[in-house]
Amino acid sequence: MTRDTRAAPAAEHCPVLPPGQADYALKIAVVGGFGVGKTTMVRSVSEIRPLHTEEVMSRVGRSVDDVSRIAAKNATTVAFDFGRITIDHRSILYLFGAPGQERFWFLWERLLSGTIGAVVLVDTRRLTEAWYALDRLDHHGMPYIVAVNDFGGPLHSDEHIRQALALDADVPLVEFDARDHSSSKFVLIALVEHLHALSLHQKS
């Protein structure tokens, strides 16, 4: 897998645009299974204090959601996470993090509406939990990349992960740390580059 800590582009120094003053508003979804780091990624990369709908997990919630491999998790997203990044003086990127539990999957259709692309977060300890996200994105024909969040779990080769998730060869696969601002920005850069490459391919 590829890990990149290169500096973020100059967008980091652009003025924050007030809502309604951008020429281009781009929407990206951050999806994946329960507890893979979606909320953490949105928090780490957003230039504003992100909107989130996390609630403390109750004893009942722990009996419904499988927390056996993420025992330290004590809160969960019950609607969505929202963050914003100013790309330049004309463009704003909006991030929407989708809830991972099956009982909240009905929210995904609305969250995916108007989205230009998606990041699928993966925990190598629970690869199968990415299947629903991949299935929905393929169903919508939405381009995406897969980002393996670093939980300090077992190391797997790119080939193993691609086979386990049945990824096409042209789907980018990257490794990152959702807690790290620069690392999360690298994931978004990888997605934008992927979308640009697809756009050029469609025009040729």
N, C-alpha and C positions, 0 to 999 in steps of 0.2 A: 504494500500500500504506500501511498505517497503522503508525506507529511511536509507541510510548508509553513514556515514562519515569516515569510516575506512581509515587508511593510505594507500596510493598507494604502490604497491610492489616495490622491489628494482630496477626495471627497470628505475626508476626516476634518479638513480645514475649511470646508464650505460653510457659509452661514446657514443656520437652521431656518427653513422656509415655513412661514405660517400656513396652516391648512387653507387650501383653496388658491394658493398663489403659485403652484407648480404647474408647468405645462404638461408634464408626464407623471402620472401616478401609477406605479408598477406594483402589483400584488404578488407576493410569493408565499406559499404555504410551507410550514414546517410540520411534517407528519411522522408517524411511527408508532410503535407499541407503547404500552404503559411503562412509565419510568425510564425512558431512554434519554432524557435530557432536553426535551423540546422547550420547556419553560426556561431552563437554565441558559440555553442558547439565545433565546429571544432577549432575556435579561442582559446577557453579557455583550450583545452586539448593538442593542438599540441606543440611539442618541438621546432619547427621552426616557423618562421613567415609564417603563412598560405597563400597560394595562394587563392585569391577569385576574383569573377567577379561581385561584387556588383556595381550597378549604382543607382544614386539618382532617386527616383520615380518622374516622371513628373506629371503634372495635368492630362494628357491623361492616364498615367499608373494607376493613382488612380481611374479613371473612369472605367478601365477594371478590376482591381483587387479589391476585396471586402476588404476594410480596415476599415469597420465600427466598428469592435471590436479590431482593432489594430491601432488606429488613430495615435499613436506616431511613427509608422514605416515610415521612410523616404527614405529607400534604399532597393533594392531587388536583389537577385542573378539571373543572366541572363544566366549562364552556369553551373558552379559547384564550390564548395569549395574544397580545398585540404590541408590536414595536414599530419604530420608524427610523429610517436612515436617509439623510440627504445625500444624494449622489453628486449633484452639481447645482448650479443656480436655476436649473429648469426641471430637475427630475427628483422625485422622492420615491423611495422604496418602502412599501408597507409589508410587514411580516405578520402572518397569522399562524399561531401554533395551535394545532388541533388536539383535542383530548384523546388519550390512547385507549381508554377502557371501552369494551364492546358496548356497554349500555349508553355511551355517548356518541356512537358512530353515526347516529341519525343527523348529527350536526355537520358532518363532513360535507354533504352535498352543497349546503349553503356556503361553507367556508371555501370550497374549491371554486365556486362561481367567480368568474372574472380573473382567475389566477393565471399567470403566464408560465409558471413553472413551480417545481416543488423540490424540497430537500427531504429525503427519507432518512431519518436517524435510526441507527442500528446499534444494538448491544450484542457483542459476540457471544455472550452467555445465553442469549435468548433470541437467536436469529429468526426463528419461526414467527416471532411476534411482528415481524415486518411484512408478512405476507398480505395481510389485509390492505395495508397502505399501498403496496405495489399493485395489487389487484385493482383497487379503485382508480389509481392513476392511469393504469393501462386501459381500463374501461373508458375513462374520459379522454384518452389519447393525449394526456398531458406529459410534457417532457419533465424529467427529473434526474437528480443525481443521488447517489447513496453515500451517506457520511457515517463512518464508524466512530462512535463516541468512545473515548478512552476511559474505561472503568477499571483498568488494571486487570482485566480478565484474561482468559487464554488467548494466545496469539494464533491467528489463522492467516493463511496465505490468501492473496487476492483470488486465486483460482478456487479455493475452498469456499469462500464467501459467495463468489459468483455462482458456483454450482448450487449451493444451499438455497440461494434466493432466485435461481433461474434468471440471472441478469443477462441481457443482451450485451454483446461485446462493446457496443458504442455507448453504454451507460457509464459515465464516470464514477469511479469508486475512490473515495478519499478517506483519510484518517484525521481526526481532530479531537480537540478537548473543548467541550461545550462551555466550560467555565472560563475559558481564555478569550478575551476580546479579539485579538489578532487572529487566533486560530478559527474562530467562528466567522470572521470576515473573509478569511481565505475560502471557506466553504461557499459563501455567497458569491465570491468572485468566480469560483469554479462553476457554479450554476449559470451565472451570466455568460461566461465564456462558452459553456455548452449550448445555451440558447442562441448565442450569436453564430456558432458553428452550424447549428441546425438551420438557422435562417439563411445563411449563405448557401448551404446545400440545396435548400428548396428553391432558391433563385437560379441556381446553375442548371 
